[in-house]
Amino acid sequence: MSALNNSKAESLRETRNLTKVAVLGVMAFLLMTYLEFPLPMFPSFLKMDLSDLPALLAGFGIGPWAAVLVEIIKNIMHAIFKNQTAFVGEIANFLTGVLFVVPATLVYAANKTKAGAIIGMILGTLMMAVGMALANYYVFLPLYAKIFNMPIDAIVSMGSSVNGRIVDLKTLVVYSIVPFNILKGAIIMAITLLIYKKVSPILHS
C-alpha cells in the first residue's frame, strides 16, 4: 500500500510539474512576443525581452529539464504564431536560452543556496555571451543574410549606425552581440533575485 501511495504521489507531482512548465512556457511566449523592445545603444535587430525568466524560474524550482522544456514551448509557440525569420530567430532564441538557463540551473541543482544561484547565473550569462558570439559569427548572421538575400554589409551597417566602432561582422559581434547578451543576463539575474523567494512556494507546491 505504501509503494502504491508513493507511486500516486510521484505521478501527481509529475503532473503538477508539467502543468507548471506549460504555464511558464506560455508566459515566456507572451514575454517574447509582446514585451520585447530595442535598446538605443544596440542595432534594431537586437531586441531585449525577459522570456528566459520563466525558464530560469522553472529550472530553479523544478529542475534543469523544466527550463529546457519552457524554452522549447516558447519557441514552438512563437514559430507557430509569430514567425518572421524563417525559424532562424526561434532557433537562435532557443540556443541563447539554453546556454543561459542550463548552466545556471545545473549549478543551482548542485548547490541550492543564494550563492549557488548567483554563481550559476553568472556562469550562464558568460556561456550565453560567448556561445552566441560564436554562433552569430559563424552561423546565424550569415544564414539570416542568405535566407533574406541581404548582404552582410547591410547587417553590419545597422550596427555602425549606433556604434562607430562597428565596421565588420567581427566588430558587430564584439561590440553588439556580446554586450547585449551580458546585459540581458544581468537584467534577468537581478529580477530573479528579487522575485524568486516570492514565487518559490508556488513552484514547489
Solvent accessible surface area in square Angstrom, and as a share of the most:
residue,aa,sasa,rsa
1,M,176,0.78
2,S,78,0.50
3,A,79,0.61
4,L,95,0.47
5,N,77,0.39
6,N,97,0.50
7,S,66,0.42
8,K,128,0.54
9,A,49,0.38
10,E,75,0.34
11,S,62,0.40
12,L,91,0.45
13,R,125,0.45
14,E,92,0.41
15,T,76,0.44
16,R,121,0.44
17,N,28,0.14
18,L,95,0.47
19,T,77,0.45
20,K,30,0.13
21,V,1,0.01
22,A,47,0.36
23,V,82,0.47
24,L,14,0.07
25,G,0,0.00
26,V,62,0.36
27,M,88,0.39
28,A,0,0.00
29,F,14,0.06
30,L,83,0.41
31,L,34,0.17
32,M,12,0.05
33,T,15,0.09
34,Y,144,0.55
35,L,110,0.55
36,E,73,0.33
37,F,95,0.40
38,P,75,0.47
39,L,29,0.14
40,P,113,0.71
41,M,105,0.47
42,F,16,0.07
43,P,0,0.00
44,S,65,0.42
45,F,68,0.28
46,L,22,0.11
47,K,86,0.37
48,M,1,0.00
49,D,7,0.04
50,L,43,0.22
51,S,0,0.00
52,D,1,0.00
53,L,19,0.09
54,P,3,0.02
55,A,0,0.00
56,L,0,0.00
57,L,13,0.06
58,A,0,0.00
59,G,3,0.03
60,F,7,0.03
61,G,10,0.10
62,I,33,0.17
63,G,10,0.09
64,P,31,0.20
65,W,123,0.43
66,A,0,0.00
67,A,0,0.00
68,V,41,0.24
69,L,57,0.28
70,V,0,0.00
71,E,0,0.00
72,I,63,0.32
73,I,41,0.21
74,K,0,0.00
75,N,10,0.05
76,I,95,0.48
77,M,43,0.19
78,H,27,0.12
79,A,22,0.17
80,I,119,0.60
81,F,132,0.55
82,K,77,0.32
83,N,50,0.26
84,Q,143,0.63
85,T,34,0.20
86,A,47,0.37
87,F,107,0.45
88,V,9,0.05
89,G,27,0.26
90,E,9,0.04
91,I,100,0.51
92,A,19,0.15
93,N,22,0.11
94,F,66,0.28
95,L,60,0.30
96,T,13,0.07
97,G,0,0.00
98,V,33,0.19
99,L,34,0.17
100,F,0,0.00
101,V,0,0.00
102,V,35,0.20
103,P,17,0.11
104,A,0,0.00
105,T,0,0.00
106,L,98,0.49
107,V,38,0.22
108,Y,28,0.11
109,A,50,0.39
110,A,94,0.72
111,N,64,0.33
112,K,138,0.58
113,T,69,0.40
114,K,140,0.60
115,A,57,0.45
116,G,0,0.00
117,A,10,0.08
118,I,53,0.27
119,I,99,0.50
120,G,0,0.00
121,M,0,0.00
122,I,80,0.40
123,L,73,0.36
124,G,0,0.00
125,T,12,0.07
126,L,95,0.47
127,M,88,0.39
128,M,0,0.00
129,A,3,0.02
130,V,92,0.53
131,G,19,0.18
132,M,4,0.02
133,A,13,0.10
134,L,103,0.51
135,A,14,0.11
136,N,18,0.09
137,Y,76,0.29
138,Y,153,0.58
139,V,76,0.44
140,F,15,0.06
141,L,12,0.06
142,P,47,0.29
143,L,68,0.34
144,Y,66,0.25
145,A,8,0.06
146,K,165,0.70
147,I,78,0.40
148,F,82,0.34
149,N,138,0.71
150,M,62,0.28
151,P,90,0.56
152,I,52,0.26
153,D,110,0.57
154,A,36,0.28
155,I,4,0.02
156,V,10,0.06
157,S,59,0.38
158,M,67,0.30
159,G,0,0.00
160,S,43,0.28
161,S,92,0.59
162,V,67,0.38
163,N,26,0.13
164,G,70,0.67
165,R,154,0.56
166,I,2,0.01
167,V,109,0.63
168,D,65,0.34
169,L,29,0.14
170,K,133,0.57
171,T,27,0.16
172,L,0,0.00
173,V,10,0.06
174,V,73,0.42
175,Y,75,0.29
176,S,1,0.01
177,I,3,0.01
178,V,40,0.23
179,P,46,0.29
180,F,12,0.05
181,N,9,0.05
182,I,75,0.38
183,L,63,0.31
184,K,9,0.04
185,G,0,0.00
186,A,42,0.33
187,I,57,0.29
188,I,0,0.00
189,M,38,0.17
190,A,51,0.40
191,I,45,0.23
192,T,2,0.01
193,L,68,0.34
194,L,134,0.67
195,I,51,0.26
196,Y,32,0.12
197,K,174,0.74
198,K,161,0.68
199,V,40,0.23
200,S,21,0.14
201,P,87,0.55
202,I,116,0.59
203,L,12,0.06
204,H,110,0.49
205,S,81,0.52
